[in-house]
Amino acid sequence: MTETSTTAIRASDEYAARLAEFSDQYADIQRRRAKLDAEEARLLARSAAYADAFADATVPAIFPPAERQALSRRSTCAALAMATRTPERTVQRATNDAELLVNEAPAVLASLEAGRISARHAQTIMDQLGDVPTAGRTVFLAEVLPVAEESTNANLRRRARILRERLHPESITARARRSEADRRVEFEPAADGMAWVHLFTTAPIAQGIIERVEAAAAESRAAGETRTCAQLQ
C-alpha cells in the first residue's frame, strides 16, 4: 500500500469518526429539545387547569361561568405571552394543543419526553386526533405512534391522515361541508406598523389566494427591477 493510499484511508477514517460525532451530538440535541417540548406542554396544561380552578375567585361574578373561565384563561395566557414576548394568540393555541396532548394522548407525550419523537411529530398526531371520534382515539394512537417513532414527519402525516379517514364514521365530503361554517378571518396587529391576517377557509380558496398573491408579488418585483434598470440608464 502506497503512502498516498495510507494517508487517504486515515483521512477517510477521521472524517467518518468526526461525522459520527456530529451525528451523535445532533441527535442528543434533538432528544433534549423534545424533552423540553414535553416539559412545556405539561406546564401549559397545568396553567390552563389552574386558570379554570381559580376562575370563580379571580373573575367578577357578574360574568357567566363559561365567560369567567375564558377570561381567566386569557389572563393566564397573557401573562405567559408577556414573559416570552410571544403573541397572546400563539400562547392560547399552544395551550389548547398542550391540553389535548397531556389529557388525551399521554403515550405520545411520554414518547416526546423520551426523545423518540419530535414536537413536529407530536403536533401532527394531535392535528389528526382532533378529528377522530372519541371511540376511535385509542386505536388511532396505538397505530400511529409506532409510525411516528420510526419515520419522517411527512410520512407520519400521510399515514395518520389515512388512518383518521378509516376511523371516522362520516365521509370527508360531509365533514368538509360542515366545516365550511367555521370559516373566519382574524386580524392580529404586529410591530412596526405591520399585521398578520389569519384566514381559515376551504383548501381550494386558500390555494387560489396563495397563487394570486405570489403572482402579484412576482409582478411587483419585476416592475421594480424594470424601474431600477431605467433609472440606472
N, C-alpha and C positions, 0 to 999 in steps of 0.2 A: 504494500500500500504506500503510495507516494505521500510526501509531506503535505502537499496541497489537499489530497483526499482526506488525510487525518484532520487537518485544520477545518475543512468543510464539515466533517462529521461532528467535531466538537462544537462548532458554531451552531449546527442544527440541533444538537442536544441541548445546548444552552438556551436556544430560542424556545424549544419545546418546554423546557423546565420553567422558563420565565412566563410563557403563555399559560401554563398550568397554574402558576402562582397568581397571575392576574385573574384567571377564571375563578379560582377558589375564593379570592378576595371579593370579587364582584358578586359571586353567589352568596357570600356571607353578608354583604351589604344588603342585598335584596331580602334575605331572611330577616335581618334586623329591622328593615323598613316595614316588612309585613307584620312583624310583631308589634311595632309602634302603631301601625294602622289598626290592628286589633285592639290595642290599648285605647286608642282614640275612640273607636266605636263603643267600647264599654263605657267610657267617660260620657260621651254624648247621650247614650241611652240612660245613664244614671241621672244626668242633668234634666232630661225630659221627665223622668219619673219623679224627681224632686220638685220640679215645677208643678206637676199635676197634684202632688201631695199637699203643697202649700198654697195652691191657687185660692182656696177659700179664705186663707188667713192674710194673704197679701193683696188681693184684688177686692175692691169695694163690693158689697153685697147687692148693690143696685144693678149689677150686671147678671145676666142669666148664668147658670153653672157652666155651660159649654163655652160661653164667651169668657168667663173668668179663667177657665183652663187655657184657652187660646192666648189670652193676654199674658198670663203667667209664663207660658212657653215662649212667647215672643220676647218678653223681658229677659228671660234666661239666654235666649239665642243672641239678643242684642249685646248682652254683657260679654259673651264669648267672641262675638264679632269685633267688638271694640278692642278686646285684649289681643287679637291677632290681626287687626286691620284687614278683616275679611268682610265682604258684603253680607249683610244680615240674611238675605235670601239664600245665600250659599250655605250658611250655617244651618238654616232651617231644613234645607234639602238633605244636608249631611246627617242631621239629627234624625230625620224620618227614615233614612236608609239604615242608620245605625240601630234604631229600634227594631226594624224588620230583621236585621242580621242577628242581633242579640236574642230576640224573643222567638223568632220563627225558624232560625237556622243555626242553632248552636254548634252543630258539627262543622258547618262552613267556617264559623268564627274560630273554632279550635284549629282547623286546618290553616287558616290565615295566621293565627297566633304561633303555630309551629313552623311557619315559613314554607309550608308545602304548596301554597298558592299565593298569588299576589292580590293586592287590593283591587286591581282591574278584574281578575278572575271572580273575586267575591261580588263585585258590583254587577258583573254580567249575570251571575246566578240570581242576584236579588232583583234585577230588572225583569227577568223572566218569571221569577217566583211570584211576583205581584199579580200576574195574570193566570196563575194556576189555581184552580178551585181548592179550597181547604182540604177536601177529602183526598186530593191527589198530591199534596205537597210532600208527604213523607216519601212516596215513591219517586217523585221528581228529584228530591235532594239525594236520595240513596243512589240514583242512577247517574246524576250529573256531577256529583262531587269527585268520583274517581276519574272522570274525564278531565275535570279541571286540574287535578293533581298530576296529570301526565301529558297535557297538551297545551298548545298556544291558546291565547285568549280568543283569537279569531276562530279557531276550530271549536272551542268551547261554545262560543256564541251561536254557531251554526247548529251544533248538536243540541244545545239547550232549547233553541227555538223549535226544532223538530219534536223534541220530547214534550215541550209545552203544548204544542198543537195536538199531539196524540192524547194527552191527558185532559184537554179541555172539551167539555161536552158541547159547546157551541161552535159553530163554524166561524172561520175567520171573517167571512162576509158579514155575518150577523153582528160580530163584535166590532168590526170597523164601522158599521152603520151606527151602532150605539155610541161609539167613541167620538163620533163627529159632534155630538152635543157638548163635548169637553173642549172644543176649540177655543183658544183665547190668545190674546196678545198682552204682554206685560212690558212696562217701561221701567227701567232701572237707571237712575242717574249715576254718572261716574265722574271722575275728576277731570279738571281742565276743560270744562265745557263739553264733555263727551257724555255718552249714554249708551246703555245696552237696550236692544229690543229683543224680547223673547217671544217667539211665535210657536204656538202648538197647533198644528193643523194636519191635514191629511198628507201622506207622503208625496203624491203627485204634485200637489200645490207647492209644498216645500221645495221639491226638486226644481220645479219651474221657476220659483223665486230665486233660488241659488244660481241657476243658469242665466237668468236675466241680469242679476246683479254682477256676476262675473263678466258677462258680455259688456255691460255698461262700463265696468271698471277698465276692461281692456281697451274699449274705445276712448275712454278718458285719457289713459296712459299714452295711447297712440297720438291723440290730438296734442297732448302736452309735449311729446317728443318732436312733433312737427313744428310747433310754435318755437321750441328751443332752437331747432335747426335753422328756422327762418331768421331768428334774431341773431344767430351767430354769423349768418351770411351777410 
